[in-house]
Amino acid sequence: MRMHAIHLWAMLVQATVMPVMPASAHIARYVVLGPDGAAMARAITDAPACPAIRIDGARRIMHPRAVPETIALRPTQSDPAESKPSAFPVLTCERVLPHSAHHVSIAGMPLPLPARDVRRIVVIGDTGCRLKRADQAWQACGDPAAYPFARIAAAAAAWKPDLVVHVGDYEYRENACPADQPQCAGSAWGYGWDAWNADFFTPAAALLAAAPWAVTRGNHESCARAGQGWWRFLDPRALVAGRDCNAAADDGVGDYSEPYAIPLGRRAQLLMLDTSIAGNGAISPTAPKFAKFQQMYRDYAALAARASYNIAANHQPLLGFTDTAKDGVVALDPGNRVMAATFGSIDPAMAPANVQLLLSGHVHVWEQVSFSSGHPSQFITGFSGTQEDTVQLPAKLPPGASPAPGAVVAAFSSWVGGFGWMTMQRTGPDRWNVVVRDVQGRAVNRCAIVGKVSHCDVARVL
């Protein structure tokens, strides 16, 4: 029924004369990159029909992806007493752009197009404003100092990237701000459009206009959380009934996606992995998730074989560290147990041989780990807006510390207690200069990547 409604809407739009709509009708315009680098132009509008799009001067139709609707709230991690439906009173429109396109615009506003040779990348992650009763986390969403994502997006846009990579967790507003927490009073919450707009589309506007995006799905976009918005707005693949996170019975489909590759030029590519549902506990080989992640690894390895240089992006870090506290004792918490078990059951190295770099988020810090064991370098950029973790990473890793079986750490660096973003500038076929930046864009650390090895100026070297 849902797909029938969407197709009917599309037919009605195409059968009418496309109106020239005022710019105010368009809430968001952006480009996401999908399998094989296909560029998908998207528009979110509160107008009754999709806008026209101009491609090299020719006026074309945008097709409805998701029609306005209100979806009954499923049981989630939100407080059940505060449950409310997920309201999406907006129309999401899309059109695949031809590789030959040079100039594309919606309502006179140009859209950024993919670069054939990607040299400048912005990496951000964990950008939403944290409102979560379970953690008693009430971030001041209206305070640019306490929630600086809009400032970060503007500074990153000014850097003029060729590509933006978001490593997941866009929407954090799970609970209503309590009356005794004035710093977040009046903040949008839930999983509908108002929360998505406040948490992502409004603060990210400058950066959405600056470059195409490669989007990784975080655990906050799993079906039990903000997965409905993820599929309506961000995932570059087709939105189909049963994959839209609207019904819990379909989560076995909606919570999993096949990896895909985005070409970066010069025989390099970015591999996108959806590990949003991974979790980090022990996993049985008989669990359905185990077989699904095994297949993910097989697909991942097949994609990696297509290029000589690969960067993999996913949400939960496989080869990084965070901390854990028990009975007042702080200890290192390594990697991700689910990926280590499932990927490791296919390949003990847990990463294809020609994957040189891993980009992840989830841990609300910046972190870099390099290895002498042939594993790819791991960078974590979960520090771009979400209330930061009180991580107590040591100044020096203890002897033998390892994020995963067989991974021998050679160098480790982190920046804890500051919001920011990361830039990567390509200097050779397998070489990148990395700058870790604060909210204003000032450098707080510099790193060099050569193949799988990385080192930073401000490093906690073993």
Sequence and secondary structure as in RCSB ss.txt:
>XXXX:A:sequence
MRMHAIHLWAMLVQATVMPVMPASAHIARYVVLGPDGAAMARAITDAPACPAIRIDGARRIMHPRAVPETIALRP
TQSDPAESKPSAFPVLTCERVLPHSAHHVSIAGMPLPLPARDVRRIVVIGDTGCRLKRADQAWQACGDPAAYPFA
RIAAAAAAWKPDLVVHVGDYEYRENACPADQPQCAGSAWGYGWDAWNADFFTPAAALLAAAPWAVTRGNHESCAR
AGQGWWRFLDPRALVAGRDCNAAADDGVGDYSEPYAIPLGRRAQLLMLDTSIAGNGAISPTAPKFAKFQQMYRDY
AALAARASYNIAANHQPLLGFTDTAKDGVVALDPGNRVMAATFGSIDPAMAPANVQLLLSGHVHVWEQVSFSSGH
PSQFITGFSGTQEDTVQLPAKLPPGASPAPGAVVAAFSSWVGGFGWMTMQRTGPDRWNVVVRDVQGRAVNRCAIV
GKVSHCDVARVL
>XXXX:A:secstr
 HHHHHHHHHHHHHTS      GGGEEEEEEEE GGG EEEEEEESSSS  EEEETTEEEE EEEE  EEE   S
 SS GGG   EEE SEEEEEEE TT   EEETTEE     SS  EEEEE   S  EEGGGTEE  TT TTTS HH
HHHHHHHHT  SEEEE S    B S   TT GGGTT   SSSHHHHIIIIITTTHHHHHHS EEE   GGGSTTT
THHHIIIII SS   TTSSS SGGGHHHHT    EEEEEETTEEEEE   TT  SS   TTSHHHHHHHHHHHHH
HHHHTT SEEEEE SS SS EEEEEETTEEEEEES HHHHHHHHHH TTSS TTEEEEEE SSSSEEEEEESSS 
 EEEEE  SSS        SS  TT  SSTT  EEEEEEE S  EEEEEEEEETTEEEEEEEETTS EEEEEEEE
TTEEEESS    
